[in-house]
């Protein structure tokens, strides 16, 4: 085996070992203490992917992150799956406005895909507005790449952050939740979430 082959062999073995060790680890979401201007947000566990639903002037808006070819274009072959695991690939930002209302029932009715677990938490309204503005700006800035995926019921554009095994949809969700004032305990490698009591 040459040097390049040995490197990729070791790299793949390290990833598999980490996935095996971390697969049983849940990630806890610790919401902030409820403030005077708190708003509900919703974390949706779809099995492998996790999405976030925020209040929106038109009702609700759902955001997702993933690998462009796999998640946005539905190129779910073995080679693309390996590529997404082994090295950084083009990231995708998904978005979909839902009619509402801003309730668990409104989310379940509006989201057109399976939800295995739904977690509702309360966060500061100003933080919700700031995160939504950031994600809307990202989406608008990349409109030239927009594509619709019926399987996930989302419109996707390119995201500036590369997707990888260590920057997947669950890691991105954890980053978004931190912006909302939540504490994250755990790796966020997999869609194994627990909602803890507020701080």
C-alpha positions in Angstrom: 0.0 0.0 0.0 1.4 3.4 -1.0 1.6 6.4 1.3 -1.7 8.0 0.0 -3.6 4.7 0.4 -2.2 4.2 3.9 -3.3 7.7 4.8 -6.8 7.3 3.6 -7.0 3.8 5.2 -6.0 5.3 8.6 -8.3 8.3 8.2 -11.3 6.0 7.4 -10.5 3.7 10.3 -10.3 6.7 12.7 -13.7 8.0 11.5 -15.3 4.5 11.9 -13.8 4.2 15.4 -15.2 7.6 16.4 -18.6 6.9 14.9 -18.7 3.6 16.8 -17.7 5.2 20.1 -20.0 8.2 19.7 -23.1 6.4 18.3 -24.5 5.7 21.7 -24.0 9.2 23.1 -27.0 11.6 23.4 -26.6 15.3 23.1 -28.5 17.4 25.7 -30.0 20.8 24.8 -30.1 23.1 27.9 -32.4 26.0 27.1 -31.8 29.4 28.8 -34.0 30.6 31.6 -37.3 31.8 30.2 -37.2 35.6 29.8 -40.0 38.2 29.5 -39.8 38.1 25.7 -39.3 34.4 25.1 -40.6 32.7 21.9 -41.0 29.0 21.2 -38.6 27.3 18.7 -38.7 23.7 17.6 -36.0 21.1 17.1 -37.1 18.3 14.7 -35.3 15.0 14.7 -36.0 13.2 11.3 -33.8 10.2 12.1 -30.5 11.0 10.5 -31.0 14.8 9.9 -32.2 17.4 12.3 -33.9 20.7 11.4 -34.9 23.8 13.2 -38.2 25.7 13.1 -38.4 29.4 14.1 -41.2 31.9 14.4 -41.5 34.0 11.2 -43.6 37.0 10.2 -45.6 34.7 8.0 -45.9 32.0 10.6 -42.9 29.6 10.9 -39.7 29.0 8.9 -37.8 25.7 8.8 -34.1 25.5 8.3 -31.8 22.6 7.6 -28.1 22.0 6.8 -26.5 19.1 5.0 -24.4 17.8 2.1 -25.4 19.5 -1.2 -25.4 16.5 -3.5 -26.8 14.0 -0.9 -29.4 16.3 0.8 -30.3 18.9 -1.8 -29.9 16.8 -5.0 -30.8 13.4 -3.6 -27.6 11.9 -5.0 -27.6 9.2 -2.3 -25.3 6.6 -3.9 -22.5 4.9 -2.1 -19.8 7.0 -3.7 -21.4 10.3 -2.6 -22.0 9.0 0.9 -18.3 8.0 1.2 -17.3 11.4 -0.2 -19.4 13.2 2.4 -17.8 11.2 5.2 -14.2 11.2 4.0 -13.6 14.8 3.0 -15.3 18.2 3.0 -18.0 18.7 0.4 -20.3 21.5 -0.6 -22.7 22.4 2.2 -26.4 23.1 1.7 -28.8 25.4 3.5 -32.5 24.3 3.4 -35.4 26.6 4.0 -39.2 26.5 3.9 -41.8 28.9 5.2 -44.8 27.3 7.0 -48.2 28.8 7.6 -48.2 28.1 11.4 -49.6 28.6 13.9 -46.5 28.8 16.2 -47.4 25.6 18.0 -46.3 21.9 18.0 -49.5 21.1 16.1 -48.8 23.8 13.5 -45.2 22.5 13.0 -46.4 18.9 12.5 -49.1 20.0 10.1 -46.8 22.2 8.1 -43.7 19.9 7.8 -44.2 17.4 4.9 -41.7 14.8 6.1 -41.5 12.3 9.0 -40.7 13.7 12.4 -39.4 11.1 14.8 -39.0 13.5 17.8 -40.1 17.1 18.2 -38.6 19.3 21.0 -40.1 22.7 21.8 -38.1 25.2 23.9 -38.4 28.8 24.8 -35.6 31.3 23.9 -35.2 35.1 23.9 -37.1 36.7 21.0 -34.2 39.0 20.1 -31.9 36.0 19.6 -34.6 34.3 17.4 -34.8 37.4 15.2 -31.0 37.7 14.9 -30.5 34.0 13.9 -33.4 34.2 11.4 -31.9 37.3 9.9 -28.5 35.6 9.5 -30.0 32.6 7.9 -32.2 34.6 5.6 -29.2 36.7 4.5 -27.3 33.5 3.7 -30.2 32.1 1.7 -30.7 35.3 -0.3 -27.0 35.7 -1.0 -27.0 32.2 -2.6 -30.3 32.3 -4.5 -28.6 31.6 -7.8 -28.0 28.0 -6.6 -31.6 27.4 -5.4 -33.2 24.0 -6.0 -36.3 22.3 -4.5 -36.2 18.8 -3.0 -39.6 17.3 -2.6 -38.3 14.4 -0.4 -37.3 16.8 2.3 -39.9 19.5 1.4 -37.2 22.2 1.4 -35.6 24.7 -1.0 -31.8 24.5 -0.9 -29.0 26.9 -1.7 -25.3 26.6 -1.3 -24.0 27.1 2.3 -20.5 28.7 2.7 -19.4 26.1 5.3 -18.3 22.8 3.9 -20.1 19.7 5.0 -18.1 16.8 6.6 -18.5 14.0 9.1 -17.5 16.5 11.8 -19.7 19.4 10.5 -23.0 17.7 9.7 -26.6 18.8 10.2 -26.6 18.0 13.9 -23.4 20.0 14.5 -24.9 22.9 12.6 -28.1 22.7 14.6 -26.0 22.8 17.8 -24.3 25.9 16.6 -27.7 27.5 15.8 -29.0 26.6 19.3 -25.9 28.2 20.9 -26.7 31.4 19.0 -30.2 31.1 20.6 -28.6 31.0 24.1 -28.8 27.3 24.7 -26.0 25.2 26.2 -25.1 22.0 24.3 -23.8 19.0 26.3 -22.4 16.2 24.1 -20.9 15.7 20.7 -23.9 16.5 18.5 -22.5 13.9 16.0 -25.9 12.1 15.7 -29.6 13.0 15.9 -29.8 11.7 19.5 -31.1 14.7 21.4 -32.4 15.2 24.9 -34.1 18.3 26.2 -32.8 19.2 29.7 -34.4 21.6 32.2 -33.7 25.3 31.6 -30.7 26.8 33.4 
